[in-house]
Amino acid sequence: MTLPQRLIELLCGTEPKLRRMLQYWAATCLLYVVCIGLMLVQVDQGMTDPVTATRLIAFGSCGVCAFYVLIRASGRLKVAPDQLAVSQAMFSLICGMGAYAISGPLRAAMLSMTVVVIVFCMFASKPRQTLLLTVAALVGMGATMYWMQLRDPARYPPVTEAITFGYLAGALLSTAVLSGEMSKLRSRLKRQRRELSDALDTIRVLATVDELTSLVNRRRMNELLEAEERRQPGGREDRTLSCIALLDIDFFKQVNDQNGHAVGDAVLRSFSSTARACLRANDVLARWGGEEFLLLLPDAAPEDARLVLERMAEHVRDMPVPGLQGRRISFSAGLATRRAGEPFADAIHRADKALYQAKAAGRDRIVLA
């Protein structure tokens, strides 16, 4: 990690949520910098008293730094993002009131900053919080205007202040209404995004998992076999072995004919859960079609793969099946070891031939290709 990356991580953390909050803070900080620059121009032009301007600039700068610390430590302090947003907005409104009081002929420009503060806040706060901020802004700015026209009616004429307050009230109330509508839109978009995500998850499951047995389906198994071929090219220097086995439930058609398809489905479900419980950590069992299953045993010698199948056969013979009377379930299997450089399709073909040999030899047995 480079020094700039370490510095960014130190200042902004690693959590996406925290970084997003600090991005909002940085935007607010930039706005403060612009306002401070303009305030210094006002002082230079003799429009604003330098002492009061310096105090206001110091107050705003300290506040910005304090909110950075609060945001950076919000996880430890258990402070919610909307609470931080409202607190920053209240602080900005107070700064705006102070700027209005000392800006003289340019004071009307400060009202636009009040609207900007409310707009900034409505993206991170709840509609009720935005409404309360709007009320607080109107009360605070109205009190400031009232105080200034009492204190200095020559520079702050009462009629002018009243009309200005009317414009401000209209703008802020309109912003509050817009905030409510945007909040509804945001909630609707979040709900739609959540529904879309759930639908995509469902589609992903349907595309990769067999609905009846909850095993991976043939399409997903082919993807896993391709990934295994890329992981183990199977060259001469590669001594790692992988095995493939084709399994077929014995006399499954008789089960369906004598007991019905509902019992046949129960057999498939019971077989799948029982067989899967016998696998190693990296083994994958897939429903290949009908009552036929494909088992991938990566990094397994033929002896190890055969032990897995024998353990599986023992548990399948003893498994209970709801609705099945007077019959024991078994399976036949053809087992093949993938040769050096051999595609899995060829290994599956050899396992299929071994499976037919197992059936021809009387079923309920494992034949190695």
C-alpha positions as a Python dict, from the first residue, in 0.01 Angstrom:
ca = {
    (1, 'M'): (0, 0, 0),
    (2, 'T'): (142, 339, -101),
    (3, 'L'): (177, 634, 136),
    (4, 'P'): (-114, 832, -22),
    (5, 'Q'): (-339, 525, 6),
    (6, 'R'): (-247, 484, 371),
    (7, 'L'): (-316, 851, 434),
    (8, 'I'): (-657, 831, 264),
    (9, 'E'): (-743, 519, 466),
    (10, 'L'): (-635, 694, 785),
    (11, 'L'): (-845, 1004, 713),
    (12, 'C'): (-1150, 837, 554),
    (13, 'G'): (-1151, 486, 697),
    (14, 'T'): (-1236, 173, 500),
    (15, 'E'): (-1612, 140, 544),
    (16, 'P'): (-1813, 253, 237),
    (17, 'K'): (-2083, 409, 456),
    (18, 'L'): (-1830, 617, 648),
    (19, 'R'): (-1658, 727, 328),
    (20, 'R'): (-1992, 834, 180),
    (21, 'M'): (-2064, 1046, 491),
    (22, 'L'): (-1720, 1204, 467),
    (23, 'Q'): (-1785, 1284, 101),
    (24, 'Y'): (-2092, 1482, 207),
    (25, 'W'): (-1880, 1651, 473),
    (26, 'A'): (-1617, 1739, 211),
    (27, 'A'): (-1885, 1898, -10),
    (28, 'T'): (-2007, 2099, 289),
    (29, 'C'): (-1649, 2196, 372),
    (30, 'L'): (-1598, 2322, 17),
    (31, 'L'): (-1909, 2536, 53),
    (32, 'Y'): (-1771, 2680, 376),
    (33, 'V'): (-1442, 2762, 205),
    (34, 'V'): (-1622, 2949, -74),
    (35, 'C'): (-1832, 3143, 177),
    (36, 'I'): (-1525, 3230, 382),
    (37, 'G'): (-1351, 3355, 70),
    (38, 'L'): (-1649, 3573, -20),
    (39, 'M'): (-1669, 3699, 338),
    (40, 'L'): (-1305, 3807, 319),
    (41, 'V'): (-1382, 3994, -2),
    (42, 'Q'): (-1666, 4172, 178),
    (43, 'V'): (-1424, 4271, 455),
    (44, 'D'): (-1170, 4391, 201),
    (45, 'Q'): (-1435, 4605, 31),
    (46, 'G'): (-1544, 4758, 359),
    (47, 'M'): (-1892, 4597, 352),
    (48, 'T'): (-1844, 4389, 668),
    (49, 'D'): (-1682, 4458, 1003),
    (50, 'P'): (-1350, 4267, 1011),
    (51, 'V'): (-1371, 4176, 1381),
    (52, 'T'): (-1716, 4015, 1363),
    (53, 'A'): (-1627, 3852, 1032),
    (54, 'T'): (-1312, 3699, 1183),
    (55, 'R'): (-1512, 3564, 1477),
    (56, 'L'): (-1772, 3412, 1248),
    (57, 'I'): (-1504, 3256, 1026),
    (58, 'A'): (-1330, 3107, 1331),
    (59, 'F'): (-1662, 2975, 1464),
    (60, 'G'): (-1747, 2812, 1130),
    (61, 'S'): (-1400, 2663, 1084),
    (62, 'C'): (-1399, 2509, 1432),
    (63, 'G'): (-1744, 2366, 1369),
    (64, 'V'): (-1638, 2206, 1041),
    (65, 'C'): (-1339, 2040, 1210),
    (66, 'A'): (-1553, 1924, 1501),
    (67, 'F'): (-1803, 1758, 1268),
    (68, 'Y'): (-1522, 1577, 1088),
    (69, 'V'): (-1418, 1426, 1421),
    (70, 'L'): (-1780, 1333, 1500),
    (71, 'I'): (-1831, 1166, 1162),
    (72, 'R'): (-1499, 981, 1182),
    (73, 'A'): (-1592, 850, 1529),
    (74, 'S'): (-1965, 802, 1458),
    (75, 'G'): (-1931, 422, 1468),
    (76, 'R'): (-1787, 425, 1819),
    (77, 'L'): (-2022, 698, 1938),
    (78, 'K'): (-2326, 516, 1792),
    (79, 'V'): (-2446, 835, 1618),
    (80, 'A'): (-2686, 778, 1329),
    (81, 'P'): (-2610, 946, 993),
    (82, 'D'): (-2938, 1139, 990),
    (83, 'Q'): (-2863, 1280, 1335),
    (84, 'L'): (-2525, 1400, 1214),
    (85, 'A'): (-2684, 1552, 904),
    (86, 'V'): (-2941, 1743, 1111),
    (87, 'S'): (-2675, 1864, 1353),
    (88, 'Q'): (-2456, 1991, 1069),
    (89, 'A'): (-2754, 2162, 911),
    (90, 'M'): (-2845, 2337, 1237),
    (91, 'F'): (-2486, 2457, 1273),
    (92, 'S'): (-2486, 2583, 914),
    (93, 'L'): (-2813, 2767, 972),
    (94, 'I'): (-2665, 2940, 1276),
    (95, 'C'): (-2365, 3045, 1069),
    (96, 'G'): (-2602, 3171, 800),
    (97, 'M'): (-2792, 3382, 1053),
    (98, 'G'): (-2466, 3535, 1172),
    (99, 'A'): (-2356, 3602, 815),
    (100, 'Y'): (-2693, 3767, 739),
    (101, 'A'): (-2657, 3995, 1041),
    (102, 'I'): (-2311, 4124, 941),
    (103, 'S'): (-2331, 4127, 561),
    (104, 'G'): (-2510, 4459, 522),
    (105, 'P'): (-2615, 4523, 160),
    (106, 'L'): (-2522, 4165, 58),
    (107, 'R'): (-2734, 4001, 329),
    (108, 'A'): (-3000, 3879, 83),
    (109, 'A'): (-2739, 3649, -75),
    (110, 'M'): (-2718, 3463, 255),
    (111, 'L'): (-3079, 3354, 219),
    (112, 'S'): (-2987, 3142, -81),
    (113, 'M'): (-2734, 2963, 137),
    (114, 'T'): (-3013, 2885, 384),
    (115, 'V'): (-3206, 2710, 107),
    (116, 'V'): (-2891, 2525, 1),
    (117, 'V'): (-2846, 2396, 357),
    (118, 'I'): (-3200, 2253, 360),
    (119, 'V'): (-3151, 2095, 17),
    (120, 'F'): (-2823, 1938, 127),
    (121, 'C'): (-2983, 1797, 437),
    (122, 'M'): (-3288, 1643, 270),
    (123, 'F'): (-3069, 1384, 98),
    (124, 'A'): (-2949, 1247, 432),
    (125, 'S'): (-3238, 1313, 670),
    (126, 'K'): (-3597, 1202, 709),
    (127, 'P'): (-3887, 1419, 581),
    (128, 'R'): (-3995, 1507, 936),
    (129, 'Q'): (-3641, 1615, 1021),
    (130, 'T'): (-3626, 1831, 707),
    (131, 'L'): (-3958, 1990, 801),
    (132, 'L'): (-3834, 2066, 1152),
    (133, 'L'): (-3517, 2216, 1006),
    (134, 'T'): (-3728, 2431, 776),
    (135, 'V'): (-3928, 2557, 1072),
    (136, 'A'): (-3609, 2618, 1269),
    (137, 'A'): (-3460, 2810, 975),
    (138, 'L'): (-3771, 3028, 942),
    (139, 'V'): (-3787, 3097, 1315),
    (140, 'G'): (-3414, 3164, 1345),
    (141, 'M'): (-3384, 3380, 1035),
    (142, 'G'): (-3709, 3560, 1119),
    (143, 'A'): (-3577, 3638, 1467),
    (144, 'T'): (-3250, 3762, 1314),
    (145, 'M'): (-3435, 3989, 1070),
    (146, 'Y'): (-3662, 4121, 1347),
    (147, 'W'): (-3365, 4192, 1574),
    (148, 'M'): (-3170, 4370, 1301),
    (149, 'Q'): (-3459, 4594, 1196),
    (150, 'L'): (-3508, 4690, 1560),
    (151, 'R'): (-3138, 4754, 1613),
    (152, 'D'): (-3053, 4923, 1284),
    (153, 'P'): (-3372, 5023, 1096),
    (154, 'A'): (-3176, 5248, 861),
    (155, 'R'): (-2975, 4961, 711),
    (156, 'Y'): (-3243, 4697, 776),
    (157, 'P'): (-3577, 4863, 689),
    (158, 'P'): (-3872, 4677, 850),
    (159, 'V'): (-4074, 4657, 526),
    (160, 'T'): (-3777, 4526, 331),
    (161, 'E'): (-3705, 4266, 599),
    (162, 'A'): (-4070, 4155, 605),
    (163, 'I'): (-4084, 4112, 227),
    (164, 'T'): (-3749, 3934, 228),
    (165, 'F'): (-3877, 3699, 498),
    (166, 'G'): (-4183, 3626, 285),
    (167, 'Y'): (-3967, 3523, -9),
    (168, 'L'): (-3755, 3307, 222),
    (169, 'A'): (-4060, 3139, 371),
    (170, 'G'): (-4195, 3056, 27),
    (171, 'A'): (-3865, 2910, -87),
    (172, 'L'): (-3812, 2704, 227),
    (173, 'L'): (-4166, 2568, 243),
    (174, 'S'): (-4147, 2473, -125),
    (175, 'T'): (-3818, 2298, -54),
    (176, 'A'): (-3977, 2111, 237),
    (177, 'V'): (-4262, 1990, 14),
    (178, 'L'): (-4012, 1886, -251),
    (179, 'S'): (-3815, 1702, 16),
    (180, 'G'): (-4121, 1501, 110),
    (181, 'E'): (-4185, 1403, -251),
    (182, 'M'): (-3821, 1312, -304),
    (183, 'S'): (-3829, 1101, 11),
    (184, 'K'): (-4129, 909, -123),
    (185, 'L'): (-3951, 860, -454),
    (186, 'R'): (-3635, 747, -277),
    (187, 'S'): (-3832, 496, -67),
    (188, 'R'): (-4007, 365, -376),
    (189, 'L'): (-3675, 326, -558),
    (190, 'K'): (-3522, 144, -260),
    (191, 'R'): (-3820, -90, -244),
    (192, 'Q'): (-3799, -158, -618),
    (193, 'R'): (-3425, -216, -595),
    (194, 'R'): (-3479, -458, -308),
    (195, 'E'): (-3750, -641, -501),
    (196, 'L'): (-3524, -655, -807),
    (197, 'S'): (-3240, -793, -598),
    (198, 'D'): (-3469, -1059, -451),
    (199, 'A'): (-3591, -1148, -799),
    (200, 'L'): (-3234, -1178, -927),
    (201, 'D'): (-3146, -1403, -633),
    (202, 'T'): (-3446, -1621, -714),
    (203, 'I'): (-3352, -1636, -1082),
    (204, 'R'): (-2993, -1722, -989),
    (205, 'V'): (-3112, -2006, -768),
    (206, 'L'): (-3352, -2135, -1032),
    (207, 'A'): (-3074, -2124, -1290),
    (208, 'T'): (-2824, -2320, -1078),
    (209, 'V'): (-3022, -2537, -834),
    (210, 'D'): (-3256, -2829, -902),
    (211, 'E'): (-3591, -2739, -749),
    (212, 'L'): (-3686, -3090, -634),
    (213, 'T'): (-3359, -3208, -480),
    (214, 'S'): (-3191, -2874, -394),
    (215, 'L'): (-2874, -3003, -560),
    (216, 'V'): (-2690, -2807, -826),
    (217, 'N'): (-2839, -2869, -1169),
    (218, 'R'): (-2673, -2987, -1487),
    (219, 'R'): (-2603, -2634, -1612),
    (220, 'R'): (-2429, -2533, -1291),
    (221, 'M'): (-2229, -2858, -1282),
    (222, 'N'): (-2100, -2793, -1633),
    (223, 'E'): (-1979, -2452, -1516),
    (224, 'L'): (-1804, -2614, -1218),
    (225, 'L'): (-1639, -2871, -1444),
    (226, 'E'): (-1510, -2595, -1672),
    (227, 'A'): (-1373, -2410, -1370),
    (228, 'E'): (-1207, -2730, -1248),
    (229, 'E'): (-1044, -2781, -1587),
    (230, 'R'): (-902, -2429, -1570),
    (231, 'R'): (-782, -2486, -1215),
    (232, 'Q'): (-620, -2819, -1301),
    (233, 'P'): (-509, -2825, -1665),
    (234, 'G'): (-412, -3188, -1619),
    (235, 'G'): (-70, -3175, -1784),
    (236, 'R'): (199, -3432, -1725),
    (237, 'E'): (354, -3225, -1451),
    (238, 'D'): (17, -3209, -1270),
    (239, 'R'): (-11, -3513, -1045),
    (240, 'T'): (-331, -3400, -875),
    (241, 'L'): (-617, -3636, -960),
    (242, 'S'): (-987, -3569, -986),
    (243, 'C'): (-1260, -3829, -1015),
    (244, 'I'): (-1605, -3822, -1164),
    (245, 'A'): (-1890, -4062, -1090),
    (246, 'L'): (-2229, -4121, -1250),
    (247, 'L'): (-2496, -4258, -1014),
    (248, 'D'): (-2832, -4406, -1104),
    (249, 'I'): (-3103, -4507, -855),
    (250, 'D'): (-3185, -4874, -907),
    (251, 'F'): (-3533, -4968, -1030),
    (252, 'F'): (-3660, -4614, -995),
    (253, 'K'): (-3923, -4667, -1266),
    (254, 'Q'): (-4073, -4948, -1059),
    (255, 'V'): (-4092, -4715, -759),
    (256, 'N'): (-4291, -4465, -964),
    (257, 'D'): (-4516, -4730, -1121),
    (258, 'Q'): (-4595, -4910, -796),
    (259, 'N'): (-4606, -4620, -549),
    (260, 'G'): (-4679, -4312, -759),
    (261, 'H'): (-4475, -4011, -858),
    (262, 'A'): (-4516, -3843, -519),
    (263, 'V'): (-4326, -4128, -355),
    (264, 'G'): (-4075, -4119, -641),
    (265, 'D'): (-4013, -3750, -566),
    (266, 'A'): (-3969, -3839, -196),
    (267, 'V'): (-3708, -4098, -296),
    (268, 'L'): (-3517, -3838, -496),
    (269, 'R'): (-3526, -3589, -210),
    (270, 'S'): (-3420, -3846, 50),
    (271, 'F'): (-3143, -3978, -173),
    (272, 'S'): (-3011, -3626, -237),
    (273, 'S'): (-2999, -3524, 130),
    (274, 'T'): (-2851, -3858, 240),
    (275, 'A'): (-2589, -3867, -34),
    (276, 'R'): (-2486, -3507, 18),
    (277, 'A'): (-2426, -3574, 389),
    (278, 'C'): (-2164, -3835, 294),
    (279, 'L'): (-1954, -3607, 75),
    (280, 'R'): (-1622, -3442, 152),
    (281, 'A'): (-1598, -3068, 187),
    (282, 'N'): (-1515, -2995, -179),
    (283, 'D'): (-1722, -3268, -345),
    (284, 'V'): (-2019, -3160, -556),
    (285, 'L'): (-2326, -3371, -630),
    (286, 'A'): (-2558, -3263, -911),
    (287, 'R'): (-2883, -3393, -1048),
    (288, 'W'): (-2781, -3487, -1401),
    (289, 'G'): (-3125, -3589, -1525),
    (290, 'G'): (-3421, -3792, -1394),
    (291, 'E'): (-3285, -4039, -1137),
    (292, 'E'): (-2926, -3993, -1258),
    (293, 'F'): (-2670, -3793, -1060),
    (294, 'L'): (-2316, -3671, -1131),
    (295, 'L'): (-2057, -3653, -856),
    (296, 'L'): (-1740, -3445, -888),
    (297, 'L'): (-1460, -3541, -649),
    (298, 'P'): (-1173, -3292, -693),
    (299, 'D'): (-827, -3379, -562),
    (300, 'A'): (-925, -3740, -501),
    (301, 'A'): (-748, -4063, -586),
    (302, 'P'): (-969, -4350, -713),
    (303, 'E'): (-941, -4528, -375),
    (304, 'D'): (-1062, -4218, -189),
    (305, 'A'): (-1346, -4164, -436),
    (306, 'R'): (-1457, -4526, -401),
    (307, 'L'): (-1466, -4493, -23),
    (308, 'V'): (-1696, -4191, -58),
    (309, 'L'): (-1929, -4386, -287),
    (310, 'E'): (-1930, -4692, -60),
    (311, 'R'): (-2013, -4478, 242),
    (312, 'M'): (-2287, -4313, 40),
    (313, 'A'): (-2429, -4652, -71),
    (314, 'E'): (-2439, -4778, 288),
    (315, 'H'): (-2633, -4475, 411),
    (316, 'V'): (-2872, -4478, 114),
    (317, 'R'): (-2966, -4843, 182),
    (318, 'D'): (-3061, -4751, 539),
    (319, 'M'): (-3239, -4423, 466),
    (320, 'P'): (-3612, -4395, 540),
    (321, 'V'): (-3842, -4275, 260),
    (322, 'P'): (-4189, -4143, 348),
    (323, 'G'): (-4459, -4353, 183),
    (324, 'L'): (-4225, -4626, 57),
    (325, 'Q'): (-4308, -4971, 189),
    (326, 'G'): (-4127, -5302, 148),
    (327, 'R'): (-3842, -5175, -69),
    (328, 'R'): (-3483, -5072, -4),
    (329, 'I'): (-3326, -4801, -216),
    (330, 'S'): (-2986, -4857, -372),
    (331, 'F'): (-2786, -4711, -660),
    (332, 'S'): (-2537, -4818, -922),
    (333, 'A'): (-2233, -4607, -998),
    (334, 'G'): (-1964, -4574, -1262),
    (335, 'L'): (-1643, -4414, -1140),
    (336, 'A'): (-1373, -4265, -1365),
    (337, 'T'): (-1046, -4087, -1293),
    (338, 'R'): (-968, -3790, -1511),
    (339, 'R'): (-659, -3858, -1717),
    (340, 'A'): (-381, -3609, -1782),
    (341, 'G'): (-508, -3341, -2020),
    (342, 'E'): (-845, -3515, -2059),
    (343, 'P'): (-1163, -3305, -2081),
    (344, 'F'): (-1418, -3389, -1815),
    (345, 'A'): (-1664, -3473, -2093),
    (346, 'D'): (-1448, -3773, -2186),
    (347, 'A'): (-1419, -3879, -1823),
    (348, 'I'): (-1796, -3859, -1789),
    (349, 'H'): (-1834, -4073, -2100),
    (350, 'R'): (-1611, -4341, -1947),
    (351, 'A'): (-1802, -4319, -1617),
    (352, 'D'): (-2124, -4366, -1812),
    (353, 'K'): (-1990, -4687, -1968),
    (354, 'A'): (-1887, -4809, -1624),
    (355, 'L'): (-2238, -4731, -1496),
    (356, 'Y'): (-2391, -4952, -1764),
    (357, 'Q'): (-2152, -5228, -1664),
    (358, 'A'): (-2267, -5190, -1301),
    (359, 'K'): (-2631, -5223, -1410),
    (360, 'A'): (-2556, -5521, -1630),
    (361, 'A'): (-2374, -5692, -1343),
    (362, 'G'): (-2682, -5680, -1121),
    (363, 'R'): (-2696, -5319, -993),
    (364, 'D'): (-2622, -5192, -639),
    (365, 'R'): (-2251, -5181, -710),
    (366, 'I'): (-1965, -4947, -808),
    (367, 'V'): (-1761, -5012, -1122),
    (368, 'L'): (-1433, -4832, -1186),
    (369, 'A'): (-1369, -4733, -1547),
}
